[in-house]
Amino acid sequence: MKLADEYRRQFAWRSWMQVFAALPALAGQTVLDLGCGVGDQAAELVGRGASVLGFDTNEELLREARAMRLPHAEFREADLRALPALPTPADGLWCSFATAYFPDLAPVLAAWSRQVRAGAWIALTEIDDLFAHEPLEPTAASLLAGYAQEALAAGRYDFKMGRKLADHVQRAGFTVGKVLTLADQEFSCHGPAQPSVVEAWRTRFDRMGLLREFCGTQFEQVRDEFLQCLVREDHRSAAKVTCCIATKS
């Protein structure tokens, strides 16, 4: 399955309608979609009356987004740390599952803030503690925790960004209005996960080359024990999907 197909499948597992319902009226607004992927969330924003400018670093995903030919939507390749200057500040900023790639989020948020007008809204959605699933064998749990710590120390990814979003947003000069905890069929389900969710996790593990390097010869054991955890009747997830909605002061 192509990465774009995986993104499309995941859309149904997220509680996006809860977030859209918490946003201001979008009719006539210009919204930045940062980390826009295949454009499925942009389509929802457009459907609510917004004009969308989406940015992503993955050209394969951008081709899929452009292929939808959404009215009032444009998709560009760009480093989210260094967005091109816009002729007119946007009315809103949407970003899902991208902030964790910027452990030092403050300067990134400061740059994003310059792209939106005073009074604009931002909605940032992120996972917190991705691997926090139980019951997991101690060796697998220890290696996954060690990998998360190494990724943070290297400035590559913050696996606990979800719980930090509100603080980062406030320190960047925004006023936090709502912090939502979103139900998620893939990341925060309890009991046996759906077969399609288990397969998505298997694909995710197999894409994680740096995790494979970190675990070495124990990688397949870690992966398989995690997948076995997901299908148990007593499976529980402490991972959370958090959305922080704020306004630029």
Buried (B, 14 or more C-beta within 10 A) or exposed (E): EEBBEBBBBBBEBBBBEEBBEBBBEBEEBBBBBBBBBBBBBBBBBBEBEBBBBBBBBBEEBBEBBBEBEBEEBEBBEBEBEEBEEEEEBBBBBBBBBBBBBBBEBEEBBEBBBEBBEEEBBBBBBBBBBBBBBEEBBEEBBEBBBEBBEBBBEEEEBBBBBBBBBBEBBBEBEBEBBEBBBBEBBBBBBEEBBBEEBBBBBBBBBEEBEEBBEBBEEBBEBBBEBBBBBBBBEEBBBEBBBBBBBBBBE
